[in-house]
Amino acid sequence: MALNWKSVTAEHVRAALKQMAASKSTDRASGLIIVDGDRKLSAKEVLRVAYRLANKLPNDATVGRRQLLLPLTTIILAGLRPSSLVHHHAV
């Protein structure tokens, strides 16, 4: 079943960020991130939480990885800038 991303708004993304801040989500060291103040949060996880909020799903509802598309315009409308962060390992 395809996900309905049209239901997700900038307000849902902002609410997801607040929820993640309250849960003490850990900062990401690599991958696609959303920078919120001094936090570097997983863009995928922010969008999963926003999707659950928009569709009134329980916190433990699964939003599948294969179905998770990144609606970057929703992130940008929320006043956030998605970034790619690469962690380099010392050799």
Secondary structure as the mmCIF struct_conf table of DSSP 4:
data_model
#
loop_
_struct_conf.conf_type_id
_struct_conf.id
_struct_conf.beg_label_comp_id
_struct_conf.beg_label_asym_id
_struct_conf.beg_label_seq_id
_struct_conf.end_label_comp_id
_struct_conf.end_label_asym_id
_struct_conf.end_label_seq_id
HELX_RH_3T_P HELX_RH_3T_P1 TRP A 5 SER A 7
HELX_RH_AL_P HELX_RH_AL_P1 ALA A 10 ALA A 22
TURN_TY1_P TURN_TY1_P1 SER A 23 LYS A 24
HELX_LH_PP_P HELX_LH_PP_P1 SER A 25 ARG A 28
BEND BEND1 ALA A 29 SER A 30
STRN STRN1 GLY A 31 ASP A 36
TURN_TY1_P TURN_TY1_P2 GLY A 37 ASP A 38
STRN STRN2 ARG A 39 SER A 42
HELX_RH_AL_P HELX_RH_AL_P2 ALA A 43 ALA A 54
TURN_TY1_P TURN_TY1_P3 ASN A 55 LYS A 56
TURN_TY1_P TURN_TY1_P4 ASN A 59 ASP A 60
TURN_TY1_P TURN_TY1_P5 ARG A 65 GLN A 67
HELX_RH_AL_P HELX_RH_AL_P3 LEU A 72 LEU A 77
TURN_TY1_P TURN_TY1_P6 ALA A 78 GLY A 79
STRN STRN3 PRO A 82 LEU A 85
HELX_LH_PP_P HELX_LH_PP_P2 HIS A 87 ALA A 90
#
